[in-house]
Amino acid sequence: MNQRFYSTKSPGDFVGVKEAVLRSLPADNGLYMPAVLGRLDQSFWEEWREMSMSEIGVAVAKHFFGGCVPGEVMERLVLDAVNFEVPLVAVGGESFVLELFHGPTLAFKDFGARFMARLMGWLTEGDEGELTVLVATSGDTGGAVASAFHGVEGTRVVILYPKGKVSGLQEKQLTTLGGNVTALEVDGTFDDCQRLVKSAFLDRELSEEMNLTSANSINISRLLPQSFYYFEAAKKLPEGELPVFVVPSGNFGNLTAGLLAEQMGLEVERFVAATNCNDVVPEYLSEGKYRPRASVATISNAMDVGAPSNFVRMGEIFGNEWEAMRGRVAGYGFGDDETKEVIGGVRDELGYVLDPHAAVGWLAAEKWGRGGGADGGVGNSSSGEIFGCDG
């Protein structure tokens, strides 16, 4: 049976893969979730440690989309999209850094953007008119999306980014491609950019007239490929040793992808959400109250999100139960001074250079390992701590 997708606000209404992927956002302003997502077949688990990440990606994507896309097509899409290495580097003791910056734009968003561009291209083959990809970025999403869609026939890309809040390299990635890629500087924050994108999608007349689709992690096809590297990292640990995934987080698509991997059967000891001072999710895990607010600019700018979209999906996964979520996810937030200090400390002591986002992950791994606190952290065991490095 082909996979169907429902809105988090209308669990009884279902759409097919084409509408879920190309429309991105349901009319009710919810987010799409798969109707059925059980454990991967036993045959997968008998072989997964010997599989390449691309092979894992093919198996996971076929399972997730459940027959919506022919098997041979899905294999071609994944193998073409995920064709770069993802090293797992040991950095001191039981800590490992999963380097996610080896794609063409040096960002972990390359996984989702490249797969999504190829899937959208297949879904629109033979369609009339032009597909407009509208995306908000706090830094690396825009560059990855621009690269993935640049020169793709039948598409144009419009990227909204906050003025003065992306790095110089990121701004060049957004603004210099030309062709079918247009970047618009917004005098505001990432949350303002994201609000504009959502407003455009909720205007059904505009959305249909412009044939809009999103490349943010609100799009379920952008989210799914990010689950591939959770399997890849876990398989590299000794058999029987469960990973603790420490995830630098902004819009929380990356962590949500890890939770989807767990739903598909990946055994994980714990997830740890690492944020900068935009810590609405760690605050929720600590207090049980979700209070989105305007984001604050930090040196880990890709995580400057005050109202993370994918928190809705996290809630859906845990039945919107606070205790259930904090039982699987710990959360910690850190300021710029701590981030700068740990970058220098790890470089001097261990010879490894962390970017500001990975540095926030390192801080969270250290705090979790020390036993955490009232915000749901628990002590480390013999499990390996793994966190993503994006830069």
Sine and cosine of phi, psi and omega as CSV:
sin_phi,cos_phi,sin_psi,cos_psi,sin_omega,cos_omega
0.00,0.00,0.71,-0.71,0.00,-1.00
-0.93,0.37,0.61,-0.79,0.04,-1.00
-0.90,0.44,0.60,-0.80,0.14,-0.99
-0.86,-0.51,0.26,-0.96,-0.06,-1.00
-0.75,-0.66,0.60,-0.80,0.00,-1.00
-0.82,-0.57,0.36,-0.93,0.07,-1.00
-1.00,0.09,0.62,-0.78,0.04,-1.00
-0.88,0.48,-0.32,0.95,0.04,-1.00
-0.99,-0.12,-0.20,0.98,0.00,-1.00
-0.65,-0.76,0.96,0.29,-0.12,-0.99
-0.90,0.44,-0.22,0.98,0.00,-1.00
-1.00,-0.08,-0.08,1.00,-0.01,-1.00
-0.96,-0.27,0.75,-0.67,-0.10,-1.00
-0.83,-0.55,0.51,-0.86,0.09,-1.00
-0.74,-0.67,0.26,-0.96,0.04,-1.00
-1.00,0.09,0.03,-1.00,-0.10,-1.00
-0.90,0.43,-0.59,0.81,-0.07,-1.00
-0.91,0.42,-0.71,0.71,0.01,-1.00
-0.93,0.37,-0.66,0.75,-0.02,-1.00
-0.88,0.47,-0.66,0.75,-0.05,-1.00
-0.98,0.18,-0.71,0.71,-0.10,-0.99
-0.99,0.15,-0.45,0.89,0.04,-1.00
-1.00,-0.05,-0.37,0.93,0.14,-0.99
0.92,0.39,-0.81,0.58,-0.11,-0.99
-0.87,-0.49,0.83,-0.55,0.05,-1.00
-0.88,0.47,0.38,-0.92,-0.03,-1.00
-0.89,0.45,-0.39,0.92,-0.04,-1.00
-1.00,0.03,0.11,0.99,0.03,-1.00
0.94,0.33,0.34,0.94,0.17,-0.99
-1.00,0.10,-0.32,-0.95,0.10,-1.00
-0.75,-0.67,0.55,-0.83,-0.02,-1.00
-0.97,0.26,0.64,-0.77,0.09,-1.00
-0.73,-0.69,0.49,-0.87,0.04,-1.00
-0.93,0.36,0.65,-0.76,-0.01,-1.00
-0.92,0.38,-0.60,0.80,-0.02,-1.00
-0.73,-0.68,0.78,-0.63,0.05,-1.00
-0.52,-0.85,0.99,0.14,0.01,-1.00
-1.00,-0.01,-0.17,-0.99,-0.03,-1.00
-0.95,0.32,0.61,-0.79,0.10,-0.99
-0.86,0.51,0.48,-0.88,-0.05,-1.00
-0.85,0.53,0.46,-0.89,0.00,-1.00
-0.86,0.50,-0.54,0.84,0.02,-1.00
-0.87,0.50,-0.55,0.83,0.05,-1.00
-0.90,0.43,-0.73,0.69,-0.07,-1.00
-0.94,0.34,-0.36,0.93,0.06,-1.00
-0.97,0.26,-0.34,0.94,-0.12,-0.99
-0.85,-0.53,-0.18,0.98,-0.27,-0.96
-0.88,0.47,-0.51,0.86,-0.03,-1.00
-0.94,0.33,-0.32,0.95,0.03,-1.00
-0.99,-0.15,-0.05,1.00,-0.05,-1.00
-1.00,0.06,0.50,-0.86,0.14,-0.99
-0.96,0.27,0.26,-0.96,0.01,-1.00
-0.90,0.44,-0.58,0.81,0.05,-1.00
-0.89,0.46,-0.67,0.74,0.03,-1.00
-0.91,0.41,-0.64,0.77,0.09,-1.00
-0.87,0.49,-0.70,0.71,-0.01,-1.00
-0.86,0.51,-0.66,0.75,0.03,-1.00
-0.88,0.48,-0.74,0.68,-0.03,-1.00
-0.89,0.45,-0.69,0.72,-0.02,-1.00
-0.92,0.39,-0.69,0.73,-0.02,-1.00
-0.91,0.42,-0.66,0.75,0.05,-1.00
-0.88,0.48,-0.67,0.75,0.00,-1.00
-0.92,0.40,-0.71,0.71,-0.07,-1.00
-0.90,0.43,-0.71,0.70,-0.06,-1.00
-1.00,0.04,-0.10,0.99,0.23,-0.97
0.74,0.67,0.75,0.67,0.09,-1.00
1.00,-0.01,-0.03,1.00,0.01,-1.00
-0.91,0.42,-0.50,0.86,-0.01,-1.00
-0.86,-0.50,0.76,-0.65,0.02,-1.00
-0.80,0.60,0.60,-0.80,-0.09,-1.00
-0.82,0.57,-0.68,0.73,-0.04,-1.00
-0.94,0.35,-0.52,0.85,0.06,-1.00
-0.93,0.36,-0.72,0.70,0.00,-1.00
-0.87,0.49,-0.65,0.76,0.02,-1.00
-0.88,0.47,-0.68,0.73,0.01,-1.00
-0.90,0.43,-0.68,0.74,-0.03,-1.00
-0.89,0.45,-0.73,0.69,-0.05,-1.00
-0.93,0.37,-0.72,0.69,-0.05,-1.00
-0.90,0.43,-0.54,0.84,0.03,-1.00
-0.97,0.24,-0.53,0.85,-0.06,-1.00
-0.99,0.15,-0.68,0.73,-0.10,-0.99
-0.96,-0.27,0.99,0.11,-0.08,-1.00
-0.79,-0.62,0.55,0.83,0.03,-1.00
-0.69,-0.73,0.29,-0.96,-0.12,-0.99
-0.98,0.19,0.41,-0.91,0.08,-1.00
-0.73,-0.68,0.99,0.14,-0.07,-1.00
-0.93,0.36,0.61,-0.79,0.15,-0.99
-0.96,-0.29,0.93,-0.37,-0.15,-0.99
-0.95,-0.31,0.82,-0.58,0.07,-1.00
-0.97,0.25,0.81,-0.59,0.00,-1.00
-0.76,-0.65,0.99,0.11,0.08,-1.00
0.98,0.17,0.90,-0.43,0.13,-0.99
0.86,0.51,-0.79,-0.62,-0.05,-1.00
-0.99,-0.12,0.29,0.96,-0.02,-1.00
-0.99,-0.17,0.64,-0.77,0.01,-1.00
-0.74,-0.67,0.59,-0.81,0.10,-0.99
-0.95,-0.30,0.84,-0.54,0.10,-1.00
-1.00,0.00,0.96,-0.29,-0.08,-1.00
-0.99,0.16,0.93,-0.38,-0.09,-1.00
-0.96,-0.28,0.30,0.95,-0.12,-0.99
-0.95,-0.32,0.41,0.91,-0.05,-1.00
-0.99,-0.13,0.15,0.99,0.09,-1.00
-0.99,0.12,-0.01,-1.00,-0.13,-0.99
-0.90,0.43,-0.43,0.90,0.00,-1.00
-0.93,-0.36,0.20,0.98,0.09,-1.00
0.91,0.43,0.48,0.88,-0.03,-1.00
-0.71,-0.71,0.53,-0.85,0.02,-1.00
-0.91,0.41,-0.27,0.96,0.02,-1.00
-0.92,0.39,-0.24,0.97,0.04,-1.00
-0.86,0.52,-0.57,0.82,0.00,-1.00
-0.85,0.52,-0.83,0.55,-0.06,-1.00
-0.94,0.35,-0.68,0.74,-0.09,-1.00
-0.91,0.42,-0.68,0.73,-0.03,-1.00
-0.93,0.37,-0.65,0.76,0.04,-1.00
-0.91,0.40,-0.71,0.70,-0.04,-1.00
-0.88,0.48,-0.69,0.72,0.00,-1.00
-0.86,0.50,-0.66,0.75,-0.01,-1.00
-0.95,0.32,-0.63,0.78,0.03,-1.00
-0.92,0.40,-0.69,0.73,0.02,-1.00
-0.89,0.45,-0.64,0.77,0.04,-1.00
-0.86,0.51,-0.66,0.75,0.02,-1.00
-0.93,0.36,-0.66,0.75,-0.05,-1.00
-0.92,0.40,-0.43,0.90,-0.06,-1.00
-0.97,-0.23,0.11,0.99,0.04,-1.00
-0.84,0.54,0.82,-0.57,0.02,-1.00
1.00,0.04,-0.14,0.99,0.03,-1.00
-0.96,0.28,0.51,-0.86,0.10,-0.99
-1.00,0.03,0.42,-0.91,0.06,-1.00
1.00,0.08,0.09,-1.00,-0.08,-1.00
-0.95,-0.33,0.66,-0.75,0.05,-1.00
-1.00,0.01,0.80,-0.60,0.02,-1.00
-0.97,-0.23,0.90,-0.45,0.01,-1.00
-1.00,-0.07,0.93,-0.38,-0.03,-1.00
-0.95,-0.31,0.81,-0.59,-0.12,-0.99
-0.61,-0.79,0.62,-0.78,0.16,-0.99
-0.98,-0.21,0.59,-0.81,-0.01,-1.00
-0.68,-0.73,0.60,-0.80,0.15,-0.99
-0.98,-0.20,0.08,1.00,0.02,-1.00
0.30,-0.95,-0.99,0.16,-0.19,-0.98
-1.00,0.01,-0.37,0.93,0.01,-1.00
-0.85,0.53,-0.73,0.68,-0.07,-1.00
-0.86,0.51,-0.70,0.71,0.01,-1.00
-0.90,0.44,-0.67,0.74,0.00,-1.00
-0.91,0.42,-0.67,0.74,0.01,-1.00
-0.92,0.38,-0.69,0.72,0.02,-1.00
-0.85,0.53,-0.72,0.70,0.00,-1.00
-0.90,0.43,-0.67,0.75,-0.07,-1.00
-0.92,0.39,-0.59,0.81,-0.09,-1.00
-0.99,-0.17,-0.16,0.99,-0.08,-1.00
-0.86,0.51,0.82,-0.57,0.03,-1.00
0.99,0.16,0.03,1.00,0.02,-1.00
-0.97,0.25,0.86,-0.51,-0.06,-1.00
-0.89,0.45,0.59,-0.80,0.06,-1.00
0.99,0.16,0.12,0.99,0.00,-1.00
-0.75,-0.66,0.46,-0.89,0.24,-0.97
-0.69,-0.72,0.49,-0.87,-0.10,-1.00
-0.86,-0.51,0.76,-0.65,0.08,-1.00
-0.85,-0.53,0.87,-0.50,-0.09,-1.00
-0.91,-0.41,0.79,-0.62,0.09,-1.00
-0.97,-0.24,0.80,-0.60,0.02,-1.00
-0.70,-0.71,0.54,-0.84,-0.08,-1.00
-0.97,0.24,0.74,-0.67,-0.04,-1.00
-0.86,0.51,0.80,-0.60,0.09,-1.00
0.96,0.29,0.18,0.98,-0.10,-1.00
-0.84,-0.54,0.26,0.97,0.17,-0.99
-0.84,-0.54,0.36,-0.93,-0.03,-1.00
-0.96,0.29,0.26,-0.97,0.01,-1.00
-0.87,0.49,-0.68,0.74,0.03,-1.00
-0.89,0.45,-0.69,0.72,0.01,-1.00
-0.88,0.47,-0.67,0.74,-0.01,-1.00
-0.90,0.44,-0.60,0.80,0.04,-1.00
-0.92,0.40,-0.64,0.77,0.04,-1.00
-0.88,0.48,-0.56,0.83,-0.03,-1.00
-0.97,0.23,-0.62,0.78,-0.28,-0.96
-0.97,-0.26,-0.12,0.99,-0.15,-0.99
-0.96,-0.29,-0.11,0.99,-0.05,-1.00
-0.95,0.30,-0.68,0.73,-0.03,-1.00
0.93,0.36,-0.47,-0.88,-0.01,-1.00
0.88,0.47,-0.85,-0.53,-0.04,-1.00
-1.00,0.00,0.23,0.97,-0.03,-1.00
-0.91,-0.42,0.83,-0.55,0.05,-1.00
-0.84,-0.54,0.76,-0.64,0.04,-1.00
-0.92,-0.38,0.72,-0.69,-0.01,-1.00
-0.86,-0.50,0.83,-0.56,0.02,-1.00
-0.99,0.12,0.80,-0.60,-0.04,-1.00
-0.95,-0.32,0.76,-0.65,0.03,-1.00
-0.98,0.18,0.99,0.16,-0.06,-1.00
0.04,-1.00,-0.38,-0.93,-0.01,-1.00
-0.97,-0.24,0.07,-1.00,0.10,-1.00
-0.86,0.51,-0.63,0.77,0.00,-1.00
-0.86,0.50,-0.59,0.80,0.07,-1.00
-0.90,0.43,-0.68,0.74,0.04,-1.00
-0.88,0.47,-0.71,0.71,-0.02,-1.00
-0.91,0.42,-0.60,0.80,0.02,-1.00
-0.90,0.43,-0.65,0.76,0.04,-1.00
-0.89,0.45,-0.67,0.75,0.01,-1.00
-0.89,0.45,-0.73,0.68,0.00,-1.00
-0.89,0.45,-0.63,0.78,0.02,-1.00
-0.88,0.47,-0.64,0.76,0.02,-1.00
-0.89,0.45,-0.66,0.75,-0.01,-1.00
-0.94,0.34,-0.54,0.84,-0.02,-1.00
-0.98,0.20,-0.23,0.97,0.14,-0.99
-1.00,0.08,1.00,-0.05,-0.15,-0.99
-0.87,0.49,-0.59,0.81,0.01,-1.00
-0.90,0.44,-0.74,0.67,0.03,-1.00
-0.90,0.44,-0.70,0.71,-0.04,-1.00
-0.86,0.51,-0.68,0.73,-0.02,-1.00
-0.96,0.27,-0.63,0.78,-0.01,-1.00
-0.90,0.43,-0.64,0.77,-0.03,-1.00
-1.00,-0.02,-0.08,1.00,-0.04,-1.00
0.80,0.60,0.83,0.55,-0.12,-0.99
-0.98,0.21,0.59,-0.81,0.23,-0.97
-0.60,-0.80,0.37,-0.93,-0.06,-1.00
-0.94,-0.33,0.49,-0.87,0.10,-1.00
-0.91,-0.42,0.13,0.99,0.12,-0.99
-0.96,0.27,0.13,-0.99,-0.01,-1.00
-0.95,0.30,0.02,1.00,0.22,-0.97
-0.91,0.41,-0.38,0.93,0.03,-1.00
-0.99,0.15,0.84,-0.54,-0.11,-0.99
-0.89,0.45,-0.46,0.89,0.00,-1.00
-0.98,0.22,-0.38,0.93,0.09,-1.00
-0.97,0.23,-0.51,0.86,-0.08,-1.00
-0.97,0.24,-0.71,0.71,-0.15,-0.99
-0.83,0.56,-0.72,0.69,-0.05,-1.00
-0.89,0.46,-0.34,0.94,0.03,-1.00
-0.94,0.33,-0.22,0.97,0.07,-1.00
-0.98,0.21,-0.34,0.94,-0.08,-1.00
-0.84,0.54,-0.70,0.71,-0.15,-0.99
-0.98,0.21,-0.19,0.98,0.15,-0.99
-0.93,0.37,-0.68,0.73,0.07,-1.00
-0.89,0.45,-0.69,0.72,-0.04,-1.00
-0.87,0.49,-0.69,0.73,0.00,-1.00
-0.92,0.38,-0.71,0.70,-0.07,-1.00
-0.90,0.44,-0.57,0.82,-0.06,-1.00
-0.93,0.37,-0.35,0.94,-0.05,-1.00
-1.00,0.09,-0.17,0.98,0.10,-0.99
-0.99,0.17,0.40,-0.92,0.07,-1.00
-0.83,0.56,0.62,-0.78,-0.02,-1.00
-0.85,0.53,0.72,-0.69,-0.02,-1.00
1.00,-0.09,-0.20,0.98,0.02,-1.00
-0.99,-0.13,0.89,-0.45,-0.08,-1.00
-1.00,0.05,0.65,-0.76,-0.02,-1.00
-0.99,0.17,0.52,-0.85,0.28,-0.96
-0.96,-0.27,0.91,-0.42,-0.03,-1.00
-1.00,-0.08,0.90,-0.43,0.05,-1.00
-0.98,-0.19,0.90,-0.43,-0.21,-0.98
-0.89,-0.46,0.95,-0.32,0.16,-0.99
-0.83,0.55,0.79,-0.61,-0.25,-0.97
-0.72,-0.69,0.66,-0.76,0.09,-1.00
-0.78,-0.62,-0.97,0.26,0.05,-1.00
-1.00,0.02,-0.06,1.00,0.13,-0.99
0.93,0.37,0.34,0.94,0.13,-0.99
-0.93,0.36,-0.63,0.78,-0.04,-1.00
-0.90,0.44,-0.73,0.69,0.00,-1.00
-0.92,0.39,-0.62,0.78,0.05,-1.00
-0.87,0.49,-0.61,0.79,0.05,-1.00
-0.88,0.47,-0.61,0.79,0.07,-1.00
-0.90,0.43,-0.63,0.78,0.04,-1.00
-0.91,0.41,-0.58,0.82,0.08,-1.00
-0.91,0.40,-0.62,0.78,0.06,-1.00
-0.87,0.49,-0.65,0.76,0.04,-1.00
-0.90,0.44,-0.64,0.77,0.06,-1.00
-0.88,0.48,-0.52,0.85,0.01,-1.00
-0.99,0.12,0.06,1.00,0.14,-0.99
0.91,-0.43,-0.09,1.00,0.01,-1.00
-0.93,0.37,0.79,-0.61,-0.02,-1.00
-1.00,0.08,0.83,-0.56,-0.07,-1.00
-0.73,-0.68,0.70,-0.71,0.06,-1.00
-0.96,0.28,-0.66,0.75,-0.11,-0.99
-0.23,-0.97,0.52,-0.86,0.20,-0.98
-0.95,-0.32,0.64,-0.77,0.04,-1.00
-0.81,-0.59,0.88,-0.48,0.04,-1.00
-1.00,0.06,0.87,-0.49,0.00,-1.00
-0.95,-0.32,0.87,-0.49,0.02,-1.00
-0.83,-0.56,0.26,-0.97,0.20,-0.98
-0.99,0.14,-0.46,-0.89,-0.06,-1.00
-0.95,0.32,-0.11,0.99,0.15,-0.99
-0.99,0.12,0.97,0.26,-0.28,-0.96
-0.95,-0.32,0.67,0.74,-0.05,-1.00
-0.90,0.43,-0.55,0.83,0.00,-1.00
-0.97,0.23,-0.73,0.68,0.14,-0.99
-0.82,0.58,-0.59,0.80,0.05,-1.00
-0.90,0.44,-0.67,0.74,0.05,-1.00
-0.88,0.47,-0.70,0.72,-0.01,-1.00
-0.89,0.45,-0.51,0.86,0.00,-1.00
-0.98,0.20,-0.68,0.73,-0.19,-0.98
-0.92,-0.39,-0.28,0.96,-0.04,-1.00
0.99,0.15,0.20,0.98,0.00,-1.00
-0.85,-0.53,0.81,-0.59,-0.01,-1.00
-0.99,-0.15,0.90,-0.43,-0.07,-1.00
-0.80,-0.60,0.99,0.14,0.05,-1.00
-0.90,0.44,0.50,-0.87,-0.05,-1.00
-0.39,-0.92,0.13,-0.99,0.00,-1.00
-0.87,0.49,0.67,-0.75,-0.03,-1.00
-0.96,0.26,0.39,-0.92,0.02,-1.00
-0.91,-0.41,0.69,-0.73,-0.01,-1.00
-0.95,0.33,0.71,-0.71,0.03,-1.00
-0.67,-0.74,0.07,-1.00,0.05,-1.00
-0.98,0.21,-0.27,0.96,0.13,-0.99
-0.99,-0.14,0.92,0.40,-0.28,-0.96
-0.91,0.42,-0.46,0.89,-0.02,-1.00
-0.93,0.37,-0.20,0.98,0.00,-1.00
-0.95,-0.31,0.25,0.97,-0.02,-1.00
-0.99,0.11,0.98,0.21,-0.04,-1.00
-0.75,-0.66,0.83,-0.56,-0.03,-1.00
-0.98,-0.19,-0.18,0.98,0.02,-1.00
-0.65,-0.76,0.96,0.29,-0.12,-0.99
-0.90,0.44,0.84,-0.55,-0.06,-1.00
-0.86,0.51,-0.67,0.74,-0.15,-0.99
-0.97,0.23,-0.02,1.00,0.14,-0.99
-0.86,0.51,-0.53,0.85,0.05,-1.00
-0.88,0.47,-0.68,0.73,0.01,-1.00
-0.93,0.37,-0.62,0.78,0.06,-1.00
-0.86,0.51,-0.69,0.72,0.04,-1.00
-0.87,0.49,-0.65,0.76,0.01,-1.00
-0.89,0.46,-0.67,0.74,-0.01,-1.00
-0.87,0.48,-0.59,0.81,-0.06,-1.00
-0.98,-0.20,0.32,0.95,0.04,-1.00
0.89,0.45,0.44,0.90,-0.03,-1.00
0.81,0.59,0.55,0.84,0.03,-1.00
-0.96,-0.27,0.88,-0.47,-0.02,-1.00
-0.85,0.53,-0.74,0.67,-0.04,-1.00
-0.88,0.47,-0.62,0.79,0.01,-1.00
-0.90,0.43,-0.68,0.73,-0.01,-1.00
-0.92,0.39,-0.74,0.68,-0.05,-1.00
-0.95,0.32,-0.24,0.97,0.11,-0.99
-0.96,0.27,-0.34,0.94,0.01,-1.00
-0.91,-0.41,-0.38,0.92,-0.10,-1.00
-0.81,-0.59,0.83,-0.55,0.20,-0.98
-0.99,-0.14,0.36,-0.93,-0.03,-1.00
-0.55,-0.83,0.68,-0.73,0.00,-1.00
-0.64,-0.77,0.59,-0.80,0.07,-1.00
-0.87,-0.49,0.51,-0.86,-0.07,-1.00
-0.65,-0.76,0.46,-0.89,0.01,-1.00
-1.00,-0.03,0.10,-0.99,-0.04,-1.00
-0.90,0.43,-0.61,0.79,-0.03,-1.00
-0.89,0.46,-0.69,0.72,0.04,-1.00
-0.90,0.44,-0.63,0.78,-0.02,-1.00
-0.89,0.45,-0.73,0.69,0.02,-1.00
-0.88,0.47,-0.66,0.75,-0.05,-1.00
-0.90,0.44,-0.67,0.74,-0.06,-1.00
-0.96,0.29,-0.49,0.87,0.07,-1.00
-0.87,0.50,-0.74,0.67,0.02,-1.00
-0.92,0.38,-0.64,0.77,-0.02,-1.00
-0.90,0.43,-0.72,0.70,-0.01,-1.00
-0.92,0.38,-0.62,0.79,0.04,-1.00
-0.88,0.47,-0.72,0.70,-0.07,-1.00
-0.95,0.31,-0.63,0.78,-0.10,-0.99
-1.00,0.05,-0.58,0.81,-0.13,-0.99
-0.87,-0.50,-0.12,0.99,0.05,-1.00
0.96,0.29,0.36,0.93,0.00,-1.00
-0.87,-0.49,0.73,-0.69,-0.04,-1.00
-0.99,-0.14,0.89,-0.45,0.05,-1.00
-1.00,-0.06,0.65,-0.76,0.20,-0.98
-0.98,0.18,0.21,-0.98,-0.09,-1.00
-0.86,0.52,-0.54,0.84,-0.01,-1.00
-0.95,0.31,-0.71,0.70,0.04,-1.00
-0.91,0.41,-0.52,0.85,0.03,-1.00
-0.89,0.45,-0.63,0.78,0.08,-1.00
-0.89,0.45,-0.63,0.77,0.07,-1.00
-0.89,0.46,-0.65,0.76,0.02,-1.00
-0.88,0.48,-0.69,0.72,0.02,-1.00
-0.87,0.49,-0.67,0.74,0.01,-1.00
-0.92,0.39,-0.62,0.79,0.04,-1.00
-0.89,0.46,-0.67,0.74,0.02,-1.00
-0.89,0.45,-0.70,0.72,-0.04,-1.00
-0.92,0.38,-0.66,0.75,0.04,-1.00
-0.88,0.47,-0.67,0.74,-0.01,-1.00
-0.91,0.42,-0.46,0.89,0.02,-1.00
-0.99,0.17,-0.11,0.99,0.05,-1.00
0.90,-0.43,-0.07,1.00,0.08,-1.00
0.89,0.45,-0.53,-0.85,-0.05,-1.00
-0.20,-0.98,-0.55,-0.83,-0.10,-1.00
-0.92,0.39,-0.25,0.97,-0.05,-1.00
-1.00,0.04,0.33,0.94,0.15,-0.99
0.99,-0.12,0.04,1.00,0.04,-1.00
-0.95,0.31,0.55,-0.84,0.06,-1.00
-0.78,-0.63,0.31,-0.95,-0.08,-1.00
-0.93,0.37,0.46,-0.89,0.01,-1.00
-0.98,0.18,0.52,-0.85,0.10,-1.00
-0.92,-0.38,-0.60,-0.80,0.00,-1.00
-1.00,0.09,0.09,1.00,-0.03,-1.00
-0.94,0.34,0.41,-0.91,0.06,-1.00
-1.00,0.07,0.75,-0.67,0.09,-1.00
-1.00,0.07,0.80,-0.60,-0.02,-1.00
-0.81,-0.59,0.78,-0.63,0.11,-0.99
-0.66,-0.75,0.44,-0.90,-0.08,-1.00
-0.99,0.15,0.58,-0.81,0.07,-1.00
-0.89,-0.46,0.85,-0.52,-0.12,-0.99
-0.86,-0.51,0.91,0.42,0.05,-1.00
0.45,-0.89,0.00,0.00,0.00,0.00
